[in-house]
């Protein structure tokens, strides 16, 4: 039977819904199992912080219980603002108490939302079928399933980052006609600029390590869109302020001690690792274990042959990722979840 133009959208729409359902299903399997399946120490750390938030707000909690949960929470490192822990902690009121399923449900919702943004971005750049392939990898990759259901700030950070990149790309698309004098008003571009700033700024606030890729994405898109006259754009300065100020306030002024401790412990002390060829071999081998080196190289190749606007974005993201890896060298071959933000970059490539 011949496929008509009217049936094609129905075909990819059905596959789109199927992939979305599959992505949710894979992440909600074994929903109530203890958080011991992936970097358990980090997940248990977040559970302790969420418990502190829950008991601090629980009217029936005794003073002894509150002091106990505070002591447990203070015993673990607090390097990031407790954003996901606060969401989960207050959600415990809906479930009648602590339940690890809450964290997994929220992480899954965030990841699926980012998947929608990825699909629409690929649909706009290439085709709906390319968007479906991107969604399939983003949702079904075993590492993606593991890390995106874990109780850590990283899934929320990455999801906000992906959505922010989507809005940044939309801003670049709709800003270009303005430069050609086509008369497209600025209201729409202001909307994309603010949304991009909010989501990318939120991602950086959730976990500062994403700042390298946020900065690289923003710089590449701004230069591609506006060139050397970027500094004349009020939208660029607004985006920059929204992206930078919240994270700057928390990590530099409100949590300066912990931030300094982290920087000296993981960057200054270990920076000599980047002078050894063994470091790069281990880094590449680790990526091979997580993603498969063939997929990584295909992602890089795809970035180089992508349409101009997407090529600028992807090359910028890869540069940001490399700078990030050189700043935190030890984590590049020991902590798999430090590569979570590479998933959407490979997908887009």
Buried (B, 14 or more C-beta within 10 A) or exposed (E): EEEEEEEEEEEBEEBBEEBBEBBBEBBBEEBEEEBEEBBBEBBBBBBBBBBBBBBBBBEEBEEEBBEBBBEBBEEBEEBBBBBBBBBBBBBBEEEEEBBBBBBBBBBBBBBBBBBBBBBBBBBBBBEBBBBBBBBBBBBEBEBBBBBBBBBBBBBBBBBBBBBBBBBBBBBBBBBBEBEEEEEBEEEBBBBBBBBBBBBBBBBBBBBBBBBBBBBBBBBBBBEBBBEEEBEEBEBBEBBBEBBBEBBBEBBEEEBEEBBEEBBEEBBEEBBEBBEEEEBBEBBEEBBEEBBBEEBBBBBBEBBEEBEEBBBBBBBBBBBBBEBBBBBBBBBBBEBBBBBBBBBBBBBBB
